[in-house]
Amino acid sequence: MTEFTSEWIAKARNACIFFGEPATTEFRKALDEIERLQQCIAELEQERRWIPVLDWPPEVGWYRVITNNGTEQIRQYVRVPDRDIHYWDVKDGEWIMMYTNPPLPNHHRRENERNTR
């Protein structure tokens, strides 16, 4: 992910004692922040991974998808609860292979409509 591996950070923590105060404290705060940001990045990468379409998405909305022709598109997943109907709003001959979580904000709907006309 970066040159700031856990081993590098551990060595830097040990070496910073030679800086003297307040530099040592500030350097350790910076290392803490690097670790915090790396954790956030890892969580976001996991959250937005591609999910094979083996089951329906957890919620309705617009999703970034990979279609049967291998292209990345934005498509809507729709659920009609009172009739127990689930479907992807796709073009003729198109089907969804994978999608990402979570759904995109609704403003992508207008952008997608412009791009698919």
C-alpha positions as CSV (number, residue, x, y, z in Angstrom):
1,M,0.0,0.0,0.0
2,T,2.7,2.5,1.0
3,E,6.3,2.6,2.0
4,F,5.1,3.1,5.6
5,T,4.9,-0.6,6.5
6,S,4.2,-1.7,10.1
7,E,7.9,-2.6,10.3
8,W,9.0,0.8,9.1
9,I,6.7,2.5,11.6
10,A,7.9,0.4,14.5
11,K,11.6,1.2,13.6
12,A,10.7,4.9,13.3
13,R,9.0,4.9,16.7
14,N,12.2,3.5,18.3
15,A,14.5,5.8,16.4
16,C,12.6,9.0,17.2
17,I,13.8,9.0,20.8
18,F,17.0,10.7,19.5
19,F,15.0,13.7,18.3
20,G,14.4,15.1,21.8
21,E,11.2,16.8,22.9
22,P,8.9,18.1,21.5
23,A,10.0,16.5,18.2
24,T,9.7,13.0,19.5
25,T,6.1,13.5,20.7
26,E,5.1,15.2,17.4
27,F,6.7,12.5,15.3
28,R,4.9,9.8,17.2
29,K,1.6,11.7,16.7
30,A,2.4,11.7,12.9
31,L,3.1,8.0,13.0
32,D,-0.2,7.4,14.8
33,E,-2.0,9.4,12.1
34,I,-0.3,7.4,9.3
35,E,-1.6,4.2,10.9
36,R,-5.1,5.6,11.4
37,L,-5.3,6.7,7.8
38,Q,-3.9,3.4,6.5
39,Q,-6.7,1.6,8.5
40,C,-9.3,3.9,7.0
41,I,-8.0,3.2,3.5
42,A,-8.1,-0.5,4.1
43,E,-11.7,-0.3,5.4
44,L,-12.8,1.7,2.4
45,E,-11.1,-0.7,0.0
46,Q,-12.9,-3.6,1.6
47,E,-16.2,-1.8,1.7
48,R,-16.1,-0.9,-2.0
49,R,-14.9,-4.3,-3.4
50,W,-16.6,-5.9,-6.3
51,I,-19.3,-8.4,-5.2
52,P,-20.3,-11.2,-7.6
53,V,-24.0,-11.3,-8.2
54,L,-25.0,-14.4,-6.3
55,D,-27.6,-12.7,-4.2
56,W,-29.5,-9.4,-4.3
57,P,-27.8,-6.2,-3.0
58,P,-28.7,-5.2,0.6
59,E,-30.6,-2.1,-0.4
60,V,-32.2,-0.5,-3.5
61,G,-30.3,2.3,-5.3
62,W,-27.8,3.0,-8.0
63,Y,-24.7,0.8,-8.1
64,R,-21.4,0.7,-10.0
65,V,-21.6,-2.6,-11.9
66,I,-19.7,-4.7,-14.3
67,T,-21.9,-6.0,-17.1
68,N,-21.7,-9.2,-19.3
69,N,-19.7,-7.3,-21.9
70,G,-17.1,-6.4,-19.3
71,T,-17.7,-2.7,-19.1
72,E,-18.2,-0.7,-15.9
73,Q,-21.6,1.0,-15.8
74,I,-24.0,2.6,-13.4
75,R,-27.3,0.7,-13.0
76,Q,-30.2,0.7,-10.7
77,Y,-31.3,-2.1,-8.4
78,V,-35.1,-2.0,-7.8
79,R,-37.2,-3.9,-5.2
80,V,-41.0,-4.0,-5.1
81,P,-41.6,-5.2,-1.5
82,D,-45.4,-5.8,-1.7
83,R,-44.9,-8.1,-4.7
84,D,-41.6,-9.6,-3.7
85,I,-40.0,-8.5,-7.1
86,H,-36.3,-7.7,-7.4
87,Y,-34.5,-6.6,-10.6
88,W,-31.7,-4.7,-12.1
89,D,-32.7,-1.9,-14.5
90,V,-30.5,-2.9,-17.5
91,K,-30.5,-2.5,-21.3
92,D,-31.7,-5.3,-23.6
93,G,-29.2,-8.2,-23.7
94,E,-27.3,-6.8,-20.7
95,W,-26.9,-8.5,-17.3
96,I,-25.0,-7.7,-14.2
97,M,-21.9,-9.7,-13.3
98,M,-20.7,-7.8,-10.2
99,Y,-21.5,-4.7,-8.2
100,T,-20.0,-2.5,-5.5
101,N,-21.3,-1.6,-2.1
102,P,-22.7,0.8,-0.9
103,P,-25.1,2.2,-3.5
104,L,-24.1,5.5,-5.1
105,P,-25.9,8.8,-4.1
106,N,-29.1,9.5,-6.1
107,H,-27.4,12.3,-8.1
108,H,-25.7,9.6,-10.2
109,R,-29.1,8.8,-11.6
110,R,-29.3,12.0,-13.7
111,E,-25.7,11.6,-14.8
112,N,-26.3,8.0,-15.9
113,E,-29.5,9.0,-17.8
114,R,-27.4,11.5,-19.8
115,N,-24.7,9.0,-20.6
116,T,-26.9,6.2,-21.8
117,R,-29.1,8.2,-24.2
